[in-house]
Amino acid sequence: MIDPVEAFKLQTSNLLSPTSSSSSVSPPPTVLPDEVIIHEITEIGQRTLWVVFVLMVISSVVFAGMAYRTPVQKRLFHIITCFITTFASISYFGMATGDGISVVTHVVTHSHKYGIPDTFTEVGRQVFWARYVDWSLTTPLLLLDLAFLAGMNGANIIVTIVADIIMILTGLFAGYGVGNGQKWGWYAIACIAYLVVVWQLVVSGRRTAIARDSKTGTFFTALGAFTLVLWTLYPIIWGVADGAQKINVDAEVIAYAILDVLAKPVFGFWLLITHDRITSTNVPLEGAWSNGFGKGEGSLRVGDDDEGA
């Protein structure tokens, strides 16, 4: 038998208790920010940097030894080439130890359907600015090697060096570009500057080298073509790495490492060994370069009275 008091309490409690259908309100869609994605070097790339550092140091020591055994008036190529690998070794040591590296980030927008708000992902990638410092010092020295080998005049050498520096600096600006327009705009300027370098070497440099003698012309053509092929690969790697970000940082480091070894130590050994065999490639340096500033032709005279004064 049902107690009427208990039945009344049960009925009123059901009326007072809220139902899920009456109080449940769907919350608005919430867009949570994604985590920051950083593309950075791993152990493979780190080991690559250390290997190249060791190769650059060994090359510098060998080039210094070759310079020491060469008469001072014939050491120009040896000294320049030794400086190239020395600067490169400093750069690679910095990158291998974690210096000379920064992270450039940009925001990627993801659009959605059905009225869902856009989502954003912050993506970062390591930029090795020490590499650009290296190139700003070593590539002008490489061009000086080629220019002195060909016997280019001073005006053409200055144009070549300035175009090269513009190429490196605008490449650095492209690496830190925020938007695509800014990044690829700097990249385009760098490519134009590189074409100026190519023009000077292919046209002016080759013509001058051939005018010296056939052996020098042949050697300059081979070494110059080797250099330009390697240098053309650099902007291609930049385009798929820092530019379009189609390859990871390790692949970028390995690709640049291979090019740097070929463009610096291999270039240097080829230049110096062949230079020692072809006497016509010598750049005559006498006076102060060979004898110092205190002897003979190279002495500096300060405060001498004019004759007859």
C-alpha positions as CSV (number, residue, x, y, z in Angstrom):
1,M,0.0,0.0,0.0
2,I,1.4,3.4,-1.1
3,D,1.7,6.1,1.6
4,P,0.0,9.3,0.2
5,V,2.5,11.6,1.9
6,E,5.5,9.8,0.3
7,A,3.7,9.9,-3.1
8,F,3.3,13.7,-2.7
9,K,6.9,14.2,-1.9
10,L,8.1,12.2,-4.8
11,Q,5.8,14.1,-7.2
12,T,6.9,17.5,-6.0
13,S,10.6,16.6,-6.1
14,N,10.3,15.6,-9.7
15,L,8.7,19.0,-10.5
16,L,11.4,21.0,-8.8
17,S,14.4,19.1,-10.1
18,P,15.8,20.6,-13.4
19,T,15.8,18.3,-16.4
20,S,18.7,18.0,-18.8
21,S,16.6,19.2,-21.7
22,S,15.4,22.4,-20.0
23,S,18.8,23.6,-18.7
24,S,21.4,22.2,-21.1
25,V,22.7,24.9,-23.5
26,S,25.4,24.1,-26.0
27,P,28.5,26.2,-25.4
28,P,29.9,28.1,-28.3
29,P,32.8,26.4,-30.1
30,T,36.1,27.1,-28.5
31,V,39.3,27.5,-30.5
32,L,42.4,26.6,-28.6
33,P,45.7,27.8,-29.8
34,D,48.1,25.2,-31.2
35,E,51.5,24.6,-29.7
36,V,54.4,26.4,-31.3
37,I,56.2,24.1,-33.8
38,I,59.9,24.6,-34.0
39,H,62.0,23.1,-36.8
40,E,65.5,22.7,-35.4
41,I,68.7,20.7,-35.8
42,T,69.1,17.2,-34.4
43,E,72.0,15.0,-33.6
44,I,72.7,14.2,-37.2
45,G,73.0,17.9,-38.2
46,Q,75.1,18.6,-35.1
47,R,77.6,15.9,-36.0
48,T,77.8,17.2,-39.5
49,L,78.8,20.7,-38.2
50,W,81.6,19.2,-36.1
51,V,82.9,17.1,-39.0
52,V,83.1,20.1,-41.3
53,F,84.7,22.2,-38.5
54,V,87.5,19.6,-38.2
55,L,87.9,19.5,-42.0
56,M,88.2,23.3,-42.2
57,V,90.8,23.3,-39.4
58,I,92.9,20.6,-41.0
59,S,92.7,22.4,-44.4
60,S,93.8,25.7,-42.7
61,V,96.8,24.0,-41.2
62,V,97.8,22.4,-44.5
63,F,97.3,25.7,-46.4
64,A,99.5,27.5,-43.8
65,G,102.2,24.9,-44.2
66,M,102.1,25.3,-48.0
67,A,102.4,29.0,-47.6
68,Y,105.3,28.7,-45.3
69,R,107.3,26.6,-47.9
70,T,106.5,29.1,-50.6
71,P,108.6,32.3,-51.2
72,V,106.9,35.3,-49.7
73,Q,106.4,37.0,-53.1
74,K,104.4,34.0,-54.3
75,R,102.2,33.5,-51.2
76,L,99.2,35.6,-52.1
77,F,97.0,32.7,-53.1
78,H,98.1,30.7,-50.2
79,I,97.3,33.4,-47.6
80,I,93.9,34.2,-49.1
81,T,92.9,30.5,-49.3
82,C,94.1,29.9,-45.7
83,F,92.0,32.8,-44.5
84,I,88.9,31.3,-46.3
85,T,89.0,28.0,-44.4
86,T,90.0,29.7,-41.2
87,F,86.9,31.9,-41.2
88,A,84.8,28.9,-42.2
89,S,86.2,26.9,-39.3
90,I,85.3,29.7,-36.8
91,S,81.8,29.8,-38.2
92,Y,81.3,26.0,-38.0
93,F,82.6,25.9,-34.5
94,G,80.1,28.6,-33.5
95,M,77.2,26.7,-35.1
96,A,78.3,23.3,-33.7
97,T,78.4,24.8,-30.2
98,G,74.9,26.4,-30.5
99,D,76.1,30.0,-31.2
100,G,75.2,31.9,-34.3
101,I,71.7,30.4,-34.4
102,S,68.3,32.1,-33.9
103,V,64.7,31.1,-34.5
104,V,62.5,32.9,-36.9
105,T,58.7,32.3,-36.5
106,H,55.7,33.0,-38.6
107,V,52.0,32.3,-38.1
108,V,50.1,29.9,-40.4
109,T,46.4,30.4,-40.7
110,H,44.0,27.4,-41.1
111,S,40.5,28.2,-42.5
112,H,37.5,26.0,-41.6
113,K,34.0,25.5,-42.9
114,Y,30.6,25.7,-41.2
115,G,31.3,28.9,-39.4
116,I,34.1,27.6,-37.3
117,P,36.7,30.4,-36.6
118,D,40.1,30.3,-38.2
119,T,42.9,28.6,-36.2
120,F,46.5,29.7,-36.2
121,T,49.7,27.8,-35.8
122,E,53.0,29.5,-34.9
123,V,55.8,27.8,-36.8
124,G,59.5,28.5,-36.1
125,R,62.7,27.5,-38.0
126,Q,66.3,27.9,-37.0
127,V,68.3,30.4,-39.0
128,F,72.1,30.0,-38.9
129,W,73.2,33.6,-39.1
130,A,76.8,32.6,-38.5
131,R,76.7,31.0,-41.9
132,Y,76.0,34.4,-43.5
133,V,78.8,36.0,-41.5
134,D,81.1,33.3,-42.9
135,W,79.9,33.8,-46.5
136,S,80.3,37.6,-46.2
137,L,84.0,37.1,-45.4
138,T,84.9,34.0,-47.4
139,T,83.1,34.6,-50.7
140,P,84.9,37.9,-51.4
141,L,88.2,36.1,-50.7
142,L,87.2,33.3,-53.1
143,L,86.4,35.9,-55.7
144,L,89.8,37.6,-55.1
145,D,91.5,34.2,-55.8
146,L,89.7,33.9,-59.1
147,A,90.2,37.6,-60.0
148,F,93.9,37.5,-59.3
149,L,94.2,34.3,-61.2
150,A,92.6,35.8,-64.2
151,G,94.3,39.1,-63.9
152,M,91.2,41.2,-63.8
153,N,91.5,45.0,-63.5
154,G,90.6,46.8,-60.3
155,A,87.3,48.2,-61.5
156,N,85.9,44.8,-62.3
157,I,87.2,43.4,-59.1
158,I,85.4,46.1,-57.1
159,V,82.1,45.5,-58.9
160,T,82.4,41.8,-58.4
161,I,83.1,42.1,-54.6
162,V,80.4,44.6,-54.0
163,A,77.8,42.6,-55.9
164,D,78.8,39.5,-53.8
165,I,78.4,41.4,-50.5
166,I,75.0,42.6,-51.6
167,M,74.1,39.0,-52.5
168,I,75.0,37.7,-49.0
169,L,73.4,40.6,-47.1
170,T,70.1,40.3,-49.0
171,G,70.2,36.6,-48.5
172,L,70.4,37.2,-44.8
173,F,67.5,39.6,-44.9
174,A,65.5,37.0,-46.8
175,G,66.2,34.5,-44.0
176,Y,64.7,36.8,-41.5
177,G,61.8,37.8,-43.7
178,V,58.4,37.6,-42.1
179,G,55.9,37.5,-45.0
180,N,56.4,35.7,-48.3
181,G,56.5,39.0,-50.2
182,Q,59.4,40.3,-48.0
183,K,61.3,37.0,-48.0
184,W,61.1,36.3,-51.7
185,G,61.7,40.0,-52.5
186,W,65.0,39.9,-50.8
187,Y,65.8,36.6,-52.4
188,A,65.1,38.0,-55.9
189,I,67.5,40.9,-55.2
190,A,70.2,38.4,-54.0
191,C,69.8,36.4,-57.3
192,I,70.2,39.6,-59.4
193,A,73.4,40.4,-57.5
194,Y,74.6,36.9,-58.1
195,L,74.0,37.3,-61.8
196,V,76.3,40.3,-61.7
197,V,79.0,38.1,-60.2
198,V,78.5,35.5,-62.8
199,W,78.8,38.1,-65.6
200,Q,82.0,39.5,-64.3
201,L,83.7,36.1,-64.0
202,V,82.3,34.6,-67.2
203,V,82.8,37.6,-69.4
204,S,85.5,39.8,-68.0
205,G,87.4,37.2,-66.0
206,R,87.5,34.6,-68.7
207,R,88.5,37.1,-71.4
208,T,91.4,38.4,-69.3
209,A,92.6,34.9,-68.3
210,I,92.7,33.7,-71.9
211,A,94.6,36.9,-72.9
212,R,97.4,36.0,-70.4
213,D,98.1,32.5,-71.9
214,S,96.3,29.3,-72.8
215,K,97.2,27.4,-69.7
216,T,96.0,30.2,-67.4
217,G,92.8,30.5,-69.5
218,T,92.1,26.8,-69.3
219,F,92.7,26.6,-65.6
220,F,90.6,29.7,-64.8
221,T,87.8,28.4,-67.0
222,A,87.7,25.0,-65.2
223,L,88.1,26.4,-61.7
224,G,85.6,29.2,-62.4
225,A,83.0,26.8,-63.8
226,F,83.4,24.5,-60.8
227,T,82.9,27.5,-58.5
228,L,79.8,28.8,-60.3
229,V,78.1,25.4,-60.4
230,L,78.5,25.1,-56.7
231,W,77.4,28.7,-56.0
232,T,74.3,28.2,-58.1
233,L,73.3,25.3,-55.9
234,Y,73.3,27.6,-52.8
235,P,70.2,29.6,-53.7
236,I,68.4,26.5,-54.8
237,I,69.0,24.9,-51.4
238,W,67.9,28.2,-49.7
239,G,64.7,28.1,-51.8
240,V,63.7,24.6,-50.7
241,A,65.0,25.1,-47.1
242,D,64.6,28.5,-45.6
243,G,62.3,29.7,-48.4
244,A,59.6,27.1,-49.0
245,Q,60.6,25.0,-46.0
246,K,60.3,21.7,-47.9
247,I,63.2,20.0,-46.3
248,N,64.1,19.8,-42.6
249,V,67.0,21.6,-40.9
250,D,69.3,18.5,-40.8
251,A,69.0,18.1,-44.6
252,E,69.7,21.9,-45.0
253,V,72.8,21.6,-42.8
254,I,74.1,18.6,-44.6
255,A,73.5,20.1,-48.1
256,Y,75.3,23.4,-47.1
257,A,78.1,21.4,-45.5
258,I,78.8,19.4,-48.7
259,L,78.9,22.6,-50.8
260,D,81.1,24.4,-48.3
261,V,83.7,21.6,-48.3
262,L,83.7,21.5,-52.1
263,A,83.8,25.3,-52.4
264,K,86.5,26.0,-49.9
265,P,89.0,23.1,-49.0
266,V,88.6,21.3,-52.4
267,F,88.7,24.6,-54.3
268,G,91.8,25.7,-52.3
269,F,93.8,22.5,-52.8
270,W,93.0,22.6,-56.6
271,L,94.0,26.2,-56.8
272,L,97.2,26.0,-54.9
273,I,98.5,22.7,-56.3
274,T,97.9,23.8,-59.9
275,H,99.2,27.3,-59.2
276,D,102.5,25.8,-58.1
277,R,102.7,23.9,-61.4
278,I,101.8,26.8,-63.7
279,T,104.3,29.6,-63.3
280,S,102.3,32.0,-65.4
281,T,99.6,32.1,-62.7
282,N,101.9,33.9,-60.3
283,V,101.0,37.4,-59.3
284,P,104.2,39.4,-59.0
285,L,104.4,41.0,-55.6
286,E,107.6,42.9,-54.8
287,G,108.3,46.0,-52.8
288,A,106.7,46.3,-49.4
289,W,104.9,42.9,-49.7
290,S,108.2,41.0,-50.1
291,N,110.7,43.3,-48.3
292,G,108.6,45.0,-45.7
293,F,108.0,48.7,-45.2
294,G,111.5,49.4,-43.8
295,K,113.7,48.1,-46.6
296,G,114.5,49.2,-50.1
297,E,111.7,49.8,-52.5
298,G,109.0,49.2,-50.0
299,S,110.1,51.8,-47.4
300,L,107.9,54.6,-46.3
301,R,109.4,58.1,-46.1
302,V,107.7,60.4,-43.7
303,G,108.8,64.0,-43.3
304,D,111.6,64.0,-46.0
305,D,112.5,67.4,-47.3
306,D,112.1,67.9,-51.0
307,E,115.4,68.2,-52.9
308,G,116.5,71.7,-53.3
309,A,114.2,73.1,-50.6
